[in-house]
Amino acid sequence: MPNSLQDQLKKSGLVDNKKAKELERAKKKQEKLARKTKHSSVDEAKLALDKAKAEKVARDRQLNLEKNQQAEQRALAAQIKQLIEMNIVRKEGDQKFNFSDANVIKHMYVSQAQIDQLSRGSLAIVAQKSGKDHSYVLVPMGVVLKIEQRDPKAVVFKAQENTISDEDDPYADFQIPDDLTW
């Protein structure tokens, strides 16, 4: 039959009978007090351990949130890249079209038909990021709306809707020359 720890300490001479009885009485007193107050005795070491575990769980939760956000950003960037690559409109022509990107005037060479589509709003210009370089591509407006949902900063140029109606336009009677370029 195995001996209790208290019996083993007595046999080794580390604790005498008087000290063992005193420890037993103190233990019973704590248990009685705990039953009366219906609160268990508070162990400082246990509280410190619980606090450390709670802090570790909170730190782990924060790290997981950051990792999830980074993964989500990478997924959105991949979706935007795929949308652009699948729906790119080839630039053709020798007409210079100016637009601004981050308060810097940029230009690309496109055809007159593409300029008309850009001004009407059926095409838009999107920044295609590859590493640190930016290139600008033409994309149909339906795809631009999907790209804007994911990242509005990717859309560089989109035609503004005309706020002046045809009835209120004071220059409606004047015809614009065909060879006029800005």
C-alpha positions as CSV (number, residue, x, y, z in Angstrom):
1,M,0.0,0.0,0.0
2,P,1.6,3.3,-1.1
3,N,2.3,5.8,1.6
4,S,1.0,9.4,1.4
5,L,3.4,12.2,0.9
6,Q,3.0,13.2,4.6
7,D,4.0,9.7,5.7
8,Q,7.0,9.7,3.4
9,L,8.2,13.1,4.8
10,K,7.8,11.8,8.4
11,K,9.9,8.7,7.6
12,S,12.6,10.7,5.9
13,G,12.8,13.0,9.0
14,L,11.9,16.3,7.2
15,V,8.7,16.7,9.1
16,D,7.8,15.7,12.6
17,N,4.4,14.7,14.0
18,K,3.7,18.0,15.6
19,K,4.3,19.9,12.3
20,A,2.3,17.4,10.3
21,K,-0.7,17.8,12.7
22,E,-0.4,21.6,12.5
23,L,-0.5,21.5,8.6
24,E,-3.5,19.1,8.7
25,R,-5.4,21.5,11.0
26,A,-4.6,24.5,8.8
27,K,-5.8,22.6,5.7
28,K,-9.1,21.6,7.4
29,K,-9.6,25.2,8.6
30,Q,-9.2,26.5,5.1
31,E,-11.7,23.9,3.8
32,K,-14.2,24.8,6.5
33,L,-13.8,28.5,5.8
34,A,-14.3,27.8,2.1
35,R,-17.5,25.9,2.7
36,K,-18.9,28.6,5.0
37,T,-18.2,31.5,2.6
38,K,-18.9,29.3,-0.4
39,H,-15.7,30.7,-2.0
40,S,-12.7,28.5,-2.5
41,S,-9.4,29.7,-1.2
42,V,-7.6,31.8,-3.7
43,D,-4.2,30.6,-4.8
44,E,-2.0,33.5,-5.9
45,A,0.1,31.2,-8.2
46,K,-3.0,29.9,-9.9
47,L,-4.3,33.4,-10.5
48,A,-1.0,34.5,-12.0
49,L,-1.0,31.4,-14.2
50,D,-4.5,32.1,-15.4
51,K,-3.6,35.7,-16.1
52,A,-0.6,34.7,-18.1
53,K,-2.7,32.2,-20.1
54,A,-5.3,34.9,-20.8
55,E,-2.6,37.3,-22.0
56,K,-1.2,34.6,-24.3
57,V,-4.6,33.8,-25.7
58,A,-5.2,37.5,-26.4
59,R,-1.8,37.8,-28.1
60,D,-2.5,34.7,-30.2
61,R,-5.9,36.0,-31.2
62,Q,-4.4,39.3,-32.3
63,L,-1.7,37.6,-34.3
64,N,-4.3,35.4,-36.0
65,L,-6.4,38.4,-36.9
66,E,-3.4,40.1,-38.5
67,K,-2.5,37.0,-40.4
68,N,-6.1,36.6,-41.6
69,Q,-6.2,40.3,-42.7
70,Q,-2.9,39.9,-44.7
71,A,-4.2,36.7,-46.3
72,E,-7.4,38.5,-47.2
73,Q,-5.5,41.4,-48.8
74,R,-3.4,39.0,-50.8
75,A,-6.6,37.2,-52.0
76,L,-8.1,40.6,-53.0
77,A,-5.0,41.6,-54.9
78,A,-5.0,38.2,-56.7
79,Q,-8.6,38.7,-57.7
80,I,-8.0,42.2,-59.0
81,K,-5.0,40.9,-61.0
82,Q,-7.0,38.1,-62.5
83,L,-9.9,40.4,-63.4
84,I,-7.5,42.8,-65.1
85,E,-5.6,40.1,-67.0
86,M,-8.8,38.4,-68.2
87,N,-10.5,41.6,-69.4
88,I,-7.7,43.8,-70.7
89,V,-8.4,45.9,-73.8
90,R,-5.4,46.2,-76.1
91,K,-4.2,49.7,-76.6
92,E,-3.9,50.6,-80.2
93,G,-3.4,53.9,-82.0
94,D,-1.3,57.0,-81.9
95,Q,-3.4,59.5,-80.1
96,K,-2.1,60.7,-76.8
97,F,-4.6,60.4,-73.9
98,N,-3.7,62.3,-70.7
99,F,-4.9,61.4,-67.2
100,S,-3.8,62.0,-63.7
101,D,-2.6,59.4,-61.2
102,A,-1.8,60.7,-57.6
103,N,-1.5,64.3,-58.9
104,V,0.9,63.3,-61.6
105,I,-0.1,63.7,-65.2
106,K,0.4,60.4,-67.1
107,H,-0.4,59.6,-70.7
108,M,-1.0,56.6,-73.0
109,Y,-1.4,56.2,-76.7
110,V,-4.8,54.9,-77.8
111,S,-7.0,55.1,-80.9
112,Q,-9.7,57.7,-81.4
113,A,-12.4,55.1,-80.8
114,Q,-10.9,54.2,-77.5
115,I,-10.7,57.9,-76.5
116,D,-14.4,58.2,-77.3
117,Q,-15.1,55.1,-75.2
118,L,-13.1,56.5,-72.3
119,S,-14.9,59.9,-72.5
120,R,-18.3,58.2,-72.6
121,G,-17.5,55.9,-69.7
122,S,-17.5,52.5,-71.4
123,L,-13.8,52.1,-70.8
124,A,-11.6,53.1,-67.8
125,I,-7.9,53.1,-66.9
126,V,-6.7,50.8,-64.2
127,A,-3.2,50.6,-62.6
128,Q,-1.8,47.1,-63.0
129,K,0.8,46.5,-60.3
130,S,3.7,44.1,-60.9
131,G,6.2,44.4,-58.1
132,K,7.2,48.1,-57.7
133,D,6.2,49.0,-61.3
134,H,2.9,50.3,-62.4
135,S,1.5,49.9,-65.8
136,Y,-1.8,51.4,-67.0
137,V,-4.3,49.3,-68.9
138,L,-7.8,49.8,-70.4
139,V,-10.6,47.7,-68.9
140,P,-14.4,47.7,-69.7
141,M,-16.6,49.5,-67.2
142,G,-18.4,46.4,-66.0
143,V,-15.0,45.0,-64.8
144,V,-14.1,48.3,-63.3
145,L,-17.1,48.2,-61.0
146,K,-16.0,44.8,-59.7
147,I,-12.4,46.1,-59.2
148,E,-13.7,49.2,-57.3
149,Q,-15.6,46.9,-54.9
150,R,-12.3,45.2,-54.0
151,D,-9.9,48.2,-54.1
152,P,-11.0,51.7,-55.2
153,K,-7.4,52.9,-55.4
154,A,-6.7,50.6,-58.4
155,V,-9.0,52.6,-60.7
156,V,-7.0,55.5,-62.0
157,F,-9.3,57.1,-64.5
158,K,-13.1,56.7,-64.9
159,A,-15.2,59.2,-66.9
160,Q,-17.3,61.5,-64.7
161,E,-21.0,61.5,-65.4
162,N,-22.2,64.6,-67.1
163,T,-24.2,66.8,-64.6
164,I,-25.4,69.2,-67.3
165,S,-28.4,67.9,-69.1
166,D,-28.8,68.4,-72.9
167,E,-31.7,70.9,-72.4
168,D,-29.6,73.2,-70.1
169,D,-26.5,73.2,-72.2
170,P,-25.9,76.7,-73.5
171,Y,-23.5,75.5,-76.2
172,A,-25.7,72.8,-77.5
173,D,-26.3,74.7,-80.8
174,F,-22.6,75.0,-81.5
175,Q,-20.9,72.1,-83.3
176,I,-17.4,71.0,-82.2
177,P,-14.9,70.8,-85.0
178,D,-13.7,67.2,-85.8
179,D,-10.0,68.1,-85.8
180,L,-10.0,69.8,-82.4
181,T,-7.8,68.1,-79.9
182,W,-7.0,69.3,-76.4
